[in-house]
Amino acid sequence: MATVLFVYAHPDDESFGIAGTAMKLADAGHTTALMTLTRGDAGLWFGREAGSWSPRELAEERAREWRAAVEEIGFRHSRLLEWPDGGVAVSPMDEVTGGIVEYMREVRPDVVCTFGPEGAGSEHDDHRATSFLAARAFARAAIADQYPTRGPAHAANRLFFNAAPPFSGEHLTYGALSATHSIEMGAYRDRKAAAFECHRTQFKDRDRFYDILEKRAGKEHFHLAIDRSGAPASGDDLLV
């Protein structure tokens, strides 16, 4: 049995990108963990006029939504941080890296998954920064004299980035990172949708979520960025 850690920027990133894969892994008996770096306090609140809530109120509501999605997906471990939404790229690099390193050393994953450096095609600065910071932590978690107060060193075997095939008519950056692995998760399609439905404040993105869900036809895609295992990659399994 393996442990897989997913590192993302906002509540709902997990539901958009990797929920089906995480559910499939958990049902197979593997341990799954999620770290989310912000509470999404700079976003919009669907159905409410701008200015009718405070960032703190939105953060608290999105944290509740995140917890509901975490339960729906079945993560065994989860951690929601409070780095500024829209400001991950300008947050203290060593502090953010240290927090991710600590979590990696705590859950000791075999595999780590995060955004690609292009930000999952969206060019979102938080996504791109999360990719950089998670990759940085992936490297430093394995080195004993890096962040020595953050737990004993741990080297995960593989680092994956989110990927997606390009769809006709979409912006060229969308899905720009090529997929090396495609995970069949059609059996989890309804549960993946249920996880997204937990994020009610973000229903402005509801049509886009279901459009992507339809176009990906029961698959989630990943790009193998670093492989320390030395084993041949199968293309349809993140673990072997």
C-alpha positions in Angstrom: 0.0 0.0 0.0 1.2 3.5 -0.9 0.7 7.1 0.2 -0.1 9.8 -2.3 0.0 13.5 -1.3 -1.8 16.2 -3.4 -0.7 19.8 -2.9 -2.9 22.6 -4.4 -3.6 26.3 -3.9 -7.3 26.8 -3.3 -10.4 25.0 -2.0 -12.0 23.4 -5.1 -8.7 22.8 -6.9 -8.8 19.2 -5.6 -12.3 18.7 -7.0 -11.5 20.2 -10.4 -8.3 18.2 -10.9 -7.7 15.0 -9.1 -10.8 14.0 -7.0 -11.5 10.8 -9.1 -7.9 9.6 -8.9 -7.8 10.2 -5.1 -11.1 8.3 -4.7 -9.8 5.4 -6.8 -6.6 5.2 -4.8 -8.4 5.3 -1.4 -10.8 2.6 -2.5 -7.8 0.4 -3.4 -6.5 0.8 0.1 -3.9 3.4 -0.4 -3.5 6.4 1.9 -4.3 9.8 0.4 -3.5 13.2 1.8 -4.3 16.8 0.7 -2.6 20.1 1.5 -4.3 23.3 0.3 -2.2 26.5 0.7 -5.0 29.2 0.9 -8.6 29.5 2.0 -9.6 31.3 -1.1 -10.6 34.5 0.7 -10.0 36.8 -2.4 -12.5 35.0 -4.6 -16.1 35.7 -5.4 -19.1 34.4 -3.5 -21.7 33.0 -5.9 -25.2 34.5 -5.4 -24.0 37.4 -3.3 -23.1 40.9 -4.3 -19.5 42.0 -4.0 -19.0 43.9 -0.8 -21.7 42.1 1.1 -19.1 39.9 2.8 -15.7 40.2 4.3 -12.6 38.2 3.2 -12.7 36.5 6.6 -16.3 35.4 6.2 -15.6 34.0 2.7 -12.5 32.2 4.0 -14.5 30.6 6.8 -17.2 29.5 4.4 -14.8 28.1 1.9 -13.0 26.2 4.7 -16.3 24.6 5.5 -16.8 23.7 1.9 -13.3 22.3 1.7 -13.8 20.1 4.7 -17.0 18.7 3.1 -15.2 18.0 -0.1 -12.3 16.3 1.8 -14.8 14.0 3.4 -16.6 13.3 0.1 -13.3 12.4 -1.6 -12.1 10.4 1.4 -8.6 11.8 2.1 -7.2 10.2 5.2 -5.1 13.3 6.0 -5.7 16.9 5.1 -4.3 20.3 6.0 -5.7 23.7 5.0 -3.2 26.6 5.4 -3.9 30.3 5.4 -1.4 31.9 3.0 -3.0 34.8 1.2 -5.3 34.0 -1.7 -3.8 35.7 -4.8 -0.5 36.1 -2.9 1.2 32.7 -2.8 3.9 33.9 -5.2 4.8 36.8 -2.9 4.6 34.8 0.4 7.8 34.0 2.3 9.3 31.3 0.1 11.2 29.5 2.9 8.2 29.6 5.3 5.8 28.1 2.7 8.4 25.5 1.6 9.1 24.6 5.2 5.4 24.0 5.9 5.1 21.7 2.8 8.3 19.9 3.8 7.0 19.3 7.3 3.8 17.8 5.9 5.7 15.6 3.5 7.8 14.3 6.3 4.7 13.8 8.4 2.7 11.8 5.9 5.8 10.3 4.1 4.3 10.0 0.6 5.5 7.7 -2.1 4.0 10.0 -4.7 3.4 13.8 -4.7 1.0 15.5 -7.1 0.6 19.2 -7.8 0.1 21.8 -10.5 2.4 22.0 -13.5 4.6 25.1 -13.8 2.2 26.6 -16.3 -0.5 26.6 -13.6 -2.7 23.8 -15.0 -3.2 25.9 -18.1 -4.8 28.8 -16.4 -1.6 30.8 -15.8 -3.0 31.6 -12.3 -0.1 32.9 -10.2 -1.2 31.0 -7.2 -1.2 27.8 -9.2 2.2 28.4 -10.7 3.7 29.4 -7.3 2.2 26.2 -5.8 3.9 24.1 -8.4 7.3 25.7 -7.7 6.9 25.5 -4.0 5.7 21.9 -4.0 8.6 20.8 -6.3 11.0 22.7 -4.1 9.7 20.9 -1.0 9.8 17.6 -2.8 13.5 18.1 -3.2 14.3 19.5 0.2 12.2 17.0 2.2 14.7 14.4 1.2 17.7 16.3 2.5 18.3 15.9 6.3 20.1 19.3 6.8 17.3 21.2 5.0 14.6 22.3 7.5 16.0 20.1 10.2 13.4 21.1 12.7 10.6 20.0 10.4 11.0 16.3 10.9 13.2 13.4 9.7 14.1 13.5 6.0 11.8 11.7 3.5 12.3 11.1 -0.2 9.1 10.5 -2.2 9.6 8.4 -5.3 7.6 10.4 -7.8 6.5 13.9 -8.5 3.6 14.4 -10.9 2.1 17.6 -12.4 -1.5 18.0 -13.5 -1.9 17.6 -17.2 -4.7 17.6 -19.7 -5.1 17.0 -23.4 -5.9 20.1 -25.5 -9.5 20.5 -26.5 -10.6 22.0 -29.8 -11.4 25.7 -29.5 -9.8 26.3 -26.1 -7.0 28.7 -25.3 -3.6 27.2 -26.3 -2.2 27.3 -22.8 -5.0 25.1 -21.5 -3.6 21.6 -21.1 -0.2 22.7 -22.4 1.6 20.2 -20.2 1.6 16.9 -22.0 0.2 13.8 -20.2 2.4 10.8 -19.4 -0.2 9.1 -17.3 -4.0 8.9 -17.8 -6.1 7.5 -14.9 -9.4 5.9 -15.7 -11.9 7.3 -13.1 -15.2 7.0 -14.9 -16.7 5.0 -12.0 -16.1 8.0 -9.8 -17.6 10.6 -12.0 -20.7 11.2 -9.9 -18.7 11.3 -6.7 -16.2 13.8 -8.3 -19.2 16.0 -9.2 -20.5 15.7 -5.6 -17.2 16.9 -4.3 -17.3 20.0 -6.5 -21.0 20.6 -5.4 -19.6 21.1 -1.9 -18.0 24.3 -3.1 -21.2 26.3 -3.4 -19.5 29.7 -3.1 -17.7 28.9 -6.4 -20.7 28.0 -8.5 -19.7 30.7 -11.0 -17.3 27.9 -12.2 -20.0 25.2 -12.2 -20.6 25.2 -16.0 -16.9 25.1 -16.6 -16.4 22.2 -14.2 -19.0 20.1 -15.9 -17.7 21.0 -19.4 -14.2 19.8 -18.4 -15.7 16.7 -16.8 -17.5 15.9 -20.0 -14.5 16.6 -22.3 -12.1 14.5 -20.2 -14.4 11.5 -20.7 -13.8 9.7 -17.4 -10.1 10.3 -17.2 -7.7 12.5 -15.2 -4.2 13.2 -16.6 -0.8 13.7 -15.1 2.8 14.4 -16.2 5.6 12.5 -14.5 8.1 15.2 -13.7 10.6 13.5 -11.4 11.0 9.7 -10.9 13.4 8.4 -8.2 12.0 4.9 -8.3 13.9 3.7 -11.4 11.0 1.5 -12.4 9.3 1.6 -15.8 6.3 3.9 -15.8 3.1 2.2 -16.8 1.2 5.2 -18.0 -2.1 4.2 -16.3 -1.0 4.0 -12.7 0.7 6.7 -10.6 2.3 4.1 -8.3 4.1 1.7 -10.8 
